[in-house]
């Protein structure tokens, strides 16, 4: 088969999507779209499907079907719960990071105020780079 591009590729994908929908509907099963399953069914890469997904989404809306947006058998609702959980975790980690950063600044400020020689911390390379750039 000749490699299709542009509008011809879009026409082919839409035609195949309609065909898949009709086949599924005639069997009495609910149609559920998956990029991986569609790509495997028609023999194209998932990257091709991803690039043309906007066109396919218009067709899918006409089917009023649920689009599978996750891996495995997770539904959109489960994925949204997972996103919320991960967002909460990210917020906690970010808050901890900022607290540790503030704590480290306070430690170094305290050491500096008490005249601690930072060379004893093994930061000579850093101090040499800073003093060399200050001399320029």
Z-matrix of the N, CA and C atoms (Angstrom, degrees):
N
C 1 1.450
C 2 1.520 1 109.41
N 3 1.312 2 117.11 1 136.11
C 4 1.451 3 123.46 2 179.02
C 5 1.531 4 109.47 3 -69.75
N 6 1.328 5 114.96 4 141.66
C 7 1.461 6 118.99 5 -178.43
C 8 1.527 7 109.48 6 -72.13
N 9 1.331 8 115.45 7 126.46
C 10 1.462 9 121.01 8 -178.63
C 11 1.525 10 110.25 9 -91.54
N 12 1.318 11 115.19 10 149.89
C 13 1.465 12 120.74 11 178.43
C 14 1.525 13 109.37 12 -141.04
N 15 1.327 14 115.05 13 160.96
C 16 1.460 15 121.23 14 172.91
C 17 1.513 16 114.45 15 58.23
N 18 1.340 17 114.47 16 -132.70
C 19 1.461 18 121.06 17 -175.58
C 20 1.528 19 112.01 18 -64.08
N 21 1.334 20 116.96 19 -35.41
C 22 1.474 21 119.62 20 179.66
C 23 1.527 22 110.59 21 -65.58
N 24 1.327 23 116.72 22 -38.29
C 25 1.461 24 120.55 23 177.11
C 26 1.526 25 110.30 24 -65.19
N 27 1.329 26 116.71 25 -43.74
C 28 1.462 27 120.78 26 178.84
C 29 1.527 28 110.92 27 -60.95
N 30 1.335 29 116.96 28 -43.93
C 31 1.471 30 120.93 29 177.99
C 32 1.522 31 110.77 30 -59.98
N 33 1.339 32 115.94 31 -44.11
C 34 1.462 33 120.67 32 179.14
C 35 1.528 34 110.71 33 -60.94
N 36 1.329 35 116.98 34 -46.34
C 37 1.468 36 120.58 35 -178.73
C 38 1.521 37 111.48 36 -63.41
N 39 1.329 38 116.60 37 -43.66
C 40 1.474 39 120.57 38 179.77
C 41 1.528 40 109.95 39 -63.39
N 42 1.338 41 116.35 40 -44.39
C 43 1.474 42 120.37 41 179.75
C 44 1.530 43 110.30 42 -60.66
N 45 1.311 44 116.87 43 -44.85
C 46 1.466 45 120.86 44 -179.93
C 47 1.525 46 111.75 45 -67.04
N 48 1.322 47 116.74 46 -35.58
C 49 1.465 48 119.77 47 178.47
C 50 1.524 49 110.39 48 -66.29
N 51 1.350 50 116.67 49 -43.87
C 52 1.470 51 120.03 50 175.67
C 53 1.527 52 110.73 51 -60.04
N 54 1.309 53 116.49 52 -42.65
C 55 1.457 54 121.11 53 179.76
C 56 1.529 55 111.09 54 -60.91
N 57 1.316 56 116.10 55 -44.59
C 58 1.472 57 121.18 56 179.47
C 59 1.524 58 110.56 57 -63.78
N 60 1.339 59 115.66 58 -41.69
C 61 1.463 60 119.89 59 179.00
C 62 1.526 61 111.05 60 -62.54
N 63 1.316 62 116.64 61 -46.08
C 64 1.464 63 120.87 62 -179.25
C 65 1.529 64 111.43 63 -63.77
N 66 1.324 65 116.99 64 -40.26
C 67 1.456 66 121.38 65 178.23
C 68 1.535 67 110.61 66 -62.64
N 69 1.311 68 116.20 67 -44.24
C 70 1.467 69 120.51 68 179.75
C 71 1.521 70 110.95 69 -67.47
N 72 1.333 71 116.34 70 -43.11
C 73 1.476 72 120.28 71 179.69
C 74 1.516 73 111.21 72 -62.90
N 75 1.328 74 117.88 73 -38.33
C 76 1.466 75 120.63 74 -178.97
C 77 1.528 76 111.66 75 -69.09
N 78 1.317 77 116.78 76 -24.05
C 79 1.472 78 119.50 77 177.75
C 80 1.526 79 111.85 78 -83.72
N 81 1.343 80 117.04 79 -7.58
C 82 1.456 81 120.82 80 177.46
C 83 1.524 82 113.88 81 86.74
N 84 1.302 83 117.47 82 0.60
C 85 1.463 84 120.68 83 179.03
C 86 1.528 85 109.73 84 -87.87
N 87 1.330 86 117.08 85 149.65
C 88 1.474 87 118.62 86 175.40
C 89 1.537 88 109.17 87 -71.07
N 90 1.312 89 116.09 88 140.47
C 91 1.457 90 120.83 89 -179.00
C 92 1.521 91 109.19 90 -82.75
N 93 1.314 92 115.88 91 129.17
C 94 1.462 93 120.92 92 176.40
C 95 1.523 94 107.82 93 -133.41
N 96 1.319 95 115.06 94 119.38
C 97 1.458 96 121.42 95 -175.02
C 98 1.528 97 111.53 96 -83.07
N 99 1.310 98 115.30 97 138.81
C 100 1.455 99 123.17 98 174.31
C 101 1.519 100 107.34 99 -140.73
N 102 1.324 101 117.48 100 129.37
C 103 1.464 102 120.15 101 179.83
C 104 1.524 103 111.15 102 -58.23
N 105 1.330 104 116.31 103 -44.17
C 106 1.463 105 120.71 104 -178.27
C 107 1.527 106 111.12 105 -61.74
N 108 1.329 107 116.51 106 -48.65
C 109 1.468 108 119.97 107 -179.03
C 110 1.531 109 110.92 108 -63.00
N 111 1.324 110 116.74 109 -41.06
C 112 1.464 111 120.49 110 -179.90
C 113 1.527 112 110.52 111 -65.50
N 114 1.327 113 116.94 112 -44.65
C 115 1.465 114 121.07 113 179.46
C 116 1.527 115 110.94 114 -60.87
N 117 1.321 116 116.20 115 -44.45
C 118 1.465 117 120.20 116 178.72
C 119 1.528 118 111.55 117 -64.47
N 120 1.320 119 115.55 118 -39.11
C 121 1.469 120 120.41 119 -177.10
C 122 1.525 121 112.35 120 -63.71
N 123 1.337 122 116.78 121 -40.16
C 124 1.476 123 118.86 122 -175.10
C 125 1.529 124 113.00 123 -103.35
N 126 1.326 125 117.37 124 -2.13
C 127 1.457 126 120.09 125 173.97
C 128 1.512 127 115.79 126 77.96
N 129 1.330 128 116.05 127 37.00
C 130 1.469 129 120.05 128 174.15
C 131 1.524 130 108.04 129 -123.57
N 132 1.320 131 115.62 130 169.32
C 133 1.466 132 119.04 131 -179.70
C 134 1.525 133 110.67 132 -79.89
N 135 1.325 134 115.49 133 157.81
C 136 1.461 135 119.80 134 175.82
C 137 1.522 136 110.27 135 -65.27
N 138 1.330 137 116.78 136 -30.18
C 139 1.461 138 120.31 137 178.29
C 140 1.525 139 110.40 138 -62.26
N 141 1.317 140 116.81 139 -40.26
C 142 1.470 141 121.13 140 176.79
C 143 1.523 142 109.74 141 -62.16
N 144 1.315 143 116.22 142 -44.06
C 145 1.474 144 120.38 143 179.31
C 146 1.527 145 109.74 144 -62.86
N 147 1.332 146 116.94 145 -44.10
C 148 1.470 147 120.52 146 -179.77
C 149 1.527 148 110.99 147 -60.26
N 150 1.317 149 116.89 148 -41.15
C 151 1.467 150 120.22 149 -178.87
C 152 1.524 151 112.05 150 -65.57
N 153 1.304 152 117.47 151 -30.56
C 154 1.466 153 121.91 152 -177.07
C 155 1.534 154 111.83 153 -105.19
N 156 1.334 155 117.30 154 14.03
C 157 1.462 156 120.82 155 -174.76
C 158 1.524 157 112.74 156 -61.78
N 159 1.327 158 117.91 157 -34.06
C 160 1.471 159 119.85 158 -179.65
C 161 1.526 160 110.87 159 -60.01
N 162 1.320 161 117.11 160 -41.04
C 163 1.474 162 121.22 161 178.08
C 164 1.527 163 109.53 162 -66.78
N 165 1.326 164 115.86 163 -42.56
C 166 1.464 165 119.98 164 -178.73
C 167 1.529 166 111.42 165 -67.50
N 168 1.332 167 117.13 166 -33.07
C 169 1.468 168 120.31 167 179.41
C 170 1.532 169 111.34 168 -62.27
N 171 1.323 170 116.69 169 -36.65
C 172 1.471 171 120.07 170 177.70
C 173 1.525 172 109.62 171 -61.86
N 174 1.315 173 116.26 172 -43.03
C 175 1.473 174 120.98 173 179.10
C 176 1.528 175 109.83 174 -66.18
N 177 1.319 176 116.11 175 -43.19
C 178 1.469 177 119.83 176 -179.29
C 179 1.522 178 111.70 177 -62.02
N 180 1.327 179 116.68 178 -36.64
C 181 1.468 180 119.56 179 177.67
C 182 1.519 181 110.59 180 -61.86
N 183 1.317 182 116.49 181 -35.11
C 184 1.466 183 119.09 182 179.11
C 185 1.531 184 110.86 183 -68.44
N 186 1.324 185 117.62 184 -24.19
C 187 1.466 186 121.23 185 177.00
C 188 1.524 187 111.78 186 -80.64
N 189 1.322 188 116.28 187 -17.74
C 190 1.473 189 121.66 188 -172.82
C 191 1.525 190 109.94 189 54.36
N 192 1.297 191 114.72 190 43.25
C 193 1.468 192 118.71 191 -177.91
C 194 1.514 193 110.58 192 -100.19
N 195 1.290 194 114.52 193 161.38
C 196 1.451 195 120.43 194 174.27
C 197 1.512 196 107.02 195 -85.81
N 198 1.312 197 115.77 196 124.99
C 199 1.456 198 119.52 197 178.09
C 200 1.515 199 108.14 198 -90.93
N 201 1.290 200 116.27 199 129.58
C 202 1.458 201 121.92 200 179.03
C 203 1.524 202 107.63 201 -78.06
N 204 1.340 203 117.09 202 117.04
C 205 1.460 204 119.60 203 -174.38
C 206 1.512 205 112.46 204 -110.51
N 207 1.287 206 117.66 205 16.72
C 208 1.454 207 118.08 206 -174.52
C 209 1.508 208 110.48 207 -138.42
N 210 1.313 209 113.38 208 177.74
C 211 1.450 210 118.68 209 175.08
C 212 1.525 211 108.65 210 -88.00
N 213 1.288 212 116.94 211 159.65
C 214 1.460 213 120.27 212 178.81
C 215 1.506 214 111.54 213 65.26
N 216 1.332 215 115.51 214 -137.99
C 217 1.463 216 120.18 215 -176.18
C 218 1.520 217 112.22 216 -114.76
N 219 1.309 218 116.30 217 22.49
C 220 1.460 219 119.29 218 -179.00
C 221 1.522 220 110.03 219 -74.77
N 222 1.300 221 115.66 220 145.71
C 223 1.452 222 120.67 221 178.38
C 224 1.521 223 109.44 222 -96.34
N 225 1.300 224 115.55 223 172.17
C 226 1.471 225 121.42 224 179.23
C 227 1.531 226 110.32 225 -58.53
N 228 1.327 227 117.03 226 -40.81
C 229 1.465 228 120.83 227 -178.81
C 230 1.528 229 110.71 228 -61.28
N 231 1.329 230 116.24 229 -43.51
C 232 1.467 231 120.20 230 179.14
C 233 1.522 232 110.88 231 -65.62
N 234 1.326 233 116.31 232 -38.62
C 235 1.462 234 120.10 233 178.89
C 236 1.526 235 110.60 234 -65.77
N 237 1.327 236 117.61 235 -39.74
C 238 1.461 237 120.70 236 178.46
C 239 1.531 238 110.78 237 -64.61
N 240 1.343 239 116.83 238 -38.29
C 241 1.465 240 120.46 239 176.00
C 242 1.521 241 110.32 240 -63.47
N 243 1.344 242 115.57 241 -40.79
C 244 1.470 243 120.48 242 179.49
C 245 1.531 244 110.61 243 -65.06
N 246 1.326 245 116.91 244 -41.44
C 247 1.466 246 121.33 245 178.13
C 248 1.523 247 110.22 246 -62.09
N 249 1.337 248 116.81 247 -42.89
C 250 1.463 249 120.75 248 178.68
C 251 1.527 250 110.85 249 -62.56
N 252 1.340 251 116.89 250 -43.26
C 253 1.463 252 121.68 251 178.65
C 254 1.530 253 110.90 252 -62.04
N 255 1.329 254 116.35 253 -45.68
C 256 1.460 255 120.22 254 -179.95
C 257 1.528 256 111.37 255 -66.28
N 258 1.321 257 117.06 256 -35.70
C 259 1.463 258 120.49 257 176.80
C 260 1.518 259 110.49 258 -64.26
N 261 1.329 260 116.72 259 -42.17
C 262 1.468 261 120.50 260 177.27
C 263 1.526 262 111.05 261 -62.37
N 264 1.334 263 116.56 262 -42.53
C 265 1.464 264 120.33 263 177.89
C 266 1.523 265 110.72 264 -62.33
N 267 1.323 266 116.13 265 -43.12
C 268 1.463 267 120.38 266 179.12
C 269 1.522 268 110.82 267 -61.32
N 270 1.327 269 117.28 268 -41.81
C 271 1.463 270 120.75 269 178.71
C 272 1.526 271 111.35 270 -62.73
N 273 1.344 272 117.11 271 -41.39
C 274 1.468 273 120.17 272 177.86
C 275 1.521 274 111.48 273 -64.82
N 276 1.309 275 116.62 274 -44.09
C 277 1.467 276 120.76 275 -179.72
C 278 1.528 277 110.01 276 -64.66
N 279 1.319 278 116.93 277 -41.02
C 280 1.464 279 120.70 278 178.81
C 281 1.528 280 110.83 279 -63.65
N 282 1.330 281 116.54 280 -42.30
C 283 1.464 282 120.42 281 178.15
C 284 1.530 283 110.58 282 -62.95
N 285 1.337 284 117.19 283 -42.73
C 286 1.467 285 120.68 284 177.62
C 287 1.523 286 111.01 285 -63.17
N 288 1.325 287 116.86 286 -41.32
C 289 1.453 288 121.17 287 178.94
C 290 1.525 289 110.94 288 -59.76
N 291 1.325 290 116.44 289 -47.16
C 292 1.463 291 119.91 290 -179.23
C 293 1.530 292 111.54 291 -66.00
N 294 1.326 293 117.05 292 -36.37
C 295 1.466 294 119.98 293 177.26
C 296 1.529 295 110.49 294 -65.47
N 297 1.331 296 117.35 295 -43.39
C 298 1.469 297 120.66 296 177.82
C 299 1.523 298 111.44 297 -64.94
N 300 1.295 299 116.41 298 -39.91
C 301 1.467 300 121.05 299 178.82
C 302 1.527 301 110.09 300 -61.44
N 303 1.324 302 116.67 301 -45.04
C 304 1.465 303 121.65 302 178.41
C 305 1.526 304 110.13 303 -63.10
N 306 1.326 305 116.49 304 -40.74
C 307 1.457 306 121.88 305 -179.91
C 308 1.535 307 110.67 306 -63.10
N 309 1.322 308 116.66 307 -43.84
C 310 1.463 309 120.41 308 178.77
C 311 1.524 310 111.61 309 -63.76
N 312 1.311 311 117.83 310 -40.03
C 313 1.466 312 120.98 311 177.27
C 314 1.520 313 109.93 312 -62.34
N 315 1.327 314 116.38 313 -41.64
C 316 1.473 315 119.87 314 178.72
C 317 1.526 316 111.14 315 -63.57
N 318 1.322 317 117.38 316 -40.93
C 319 1.475 318 121.12 317 179.26
C 320 1.528 319 110.21 318 -61.73
N 321 1.344 320 116.91 319 -50.10
C 322 1.459 321 119.64 320 -178.75
C 323 1.525 322 111.85 321 -66.78
N 324 1.322 323 118.14 322 -34.30
C 325 1.463 324 120.56 323 176.19
C 326 1.518 325 110.60 324 -63.80
N 327 1.316 326 116.47 325 -42.98
C 328 1.468 327 121.05 326 178.70
C 329 1.527 328 110.94 327 -63.24
N 330 1.328 329 116.43 328 -44.49
C 331 1.464 330 120.10 329 178.18
C 332 1.522 331 110.61 330 -62.65
N 333 1.298 332 117.99 331 -41.76
C 334 1.464 333 122.47 332 -179.14
C 335 1.533 334 110.63 333 -64.86
N 336 1.342 335 116.99 334 -43.29
C 337 1.471 336 121.06 335 179.49
C 338 1.518 337 112.12 336 -62.52
N 339 1.337 338 116.69 337 -30.05
C 340 1.460 339 120.14 338 -179.12
C 341 1.525 340 112.08 339 -92.60
N 342 1.306 341 116.06 340 10.88
C 343 1.455 342 120.37 341 172.98
C 344 1.510 343 115.16 342 72.50
N 345 1.310 344 117.94 343 27.69
C 346 1.457 345 120.49 344 178.73
C 347 1.520 346 108.81 345 -71.20
N 348 1.336 347 115.74 346 134.19
C 349 1.456 348 121.17 347 177.12
C 350 1.530 349 107.74 348 -78.42
N 351 1.310 350 115.97 349 113.06
C 352 1.455 351 120.62 350 -176.15
C 353 1.529 352 112.49 351 -69.62
N 354 1.314 353 118.08 352 -12.96
C 355 1.463 354 120.80 353 178.08
C 356 1.525 355 110.58 354 -64.24
N 357 1.325 356 117.06 355 -27.51
C 358 1.465 357 119.42 356 179.65
C 359 1.536 358 112.20 357 -72.03
N 360 1.333 359 116.95 358 -11.01
C 361 1.461 360 120.79 359 177.47
C 362 1.521 361 112.26 360 -86.29
N 363 1.336 362 116.62 361 -1.23
C 364 1.461 363 119.80 362 178.09
C 365 1.516 364 113.29 363 79.96
N 366 1.310 365 117.05 364 29.31
C 367 1.457 366 121.59 365 -178.33
C 368 1.528 367 111.32 366 -105.93
N 369 1.343 368 117.33 367 27.18
C 370 1.465 369 120.38 368 -175.59
C 371 1.518 370 112.05 369 -57.45
N 372 1.324 371 116.84 370 -43.45
C 373 1.465 372 119.64 371 -178.27
C 374 1.525 373 110.50 372 -60.62
N 375 1.304 374 116.97 373 -43.05
C 376 1.450 375 121.09 374 179.41
C 377 1.521 376 110.67 375 -65.34
N 378 1.335 377 116.03 376 -44.07
C 379 1.459 378 119.90 377 -179.49
C 380 1.525 379 111.06 378 -66.25
N 381 1.338 380 117.99 379 -37.86
C 382 1.463 381 121.61 380 178.80
C 383 1.525 382 110.90 381 -65.22
N 384 1.316 383 117.26 382 -41.18
C 385 1.464 384 121.25 383 178.88
C 386 1.516 385 110.08 384 -63.96
N 387 1.334 386 117.21 385 -42.86
C 388 1.456 387 121.04 386 -179.96
C 389 1.516 388 111.45 387 -65.84
N 390 1.349 389 117.15 388 -42.56
C 391 1.457 390 119.38 389 -178.93
C 392 1.516 391 110.69 390 -70.90
N 393 1.324 392 118.85 391 -33.26
C 394 1.467 393 121.43 392 177.36
C 395 1.525 394 110.65 393 -66.70
N 396 1.345 395 116.62 394 -40.51
C 397 1.459 396 118.83 395 179.42
C 398 1.527 397 111.03 396 -72.18
N 399 1.337 398 117.98 397 -26.58
C 400 1.455 399 121.45 398 177.69
C 401 1.522 400 109.79 399 -73.80
N 402 1.349 401 118.52 400 -30.86
C 403 1.462 402 122.01 401 -179.86
C 404 1.512 403 111.52 402 -71.38
N 405 1.334 404 118.02 403 -26.56
C 406 1.484 405 121.87 404 -176.74
C 407 1.465 406 112.91 405 -72.47
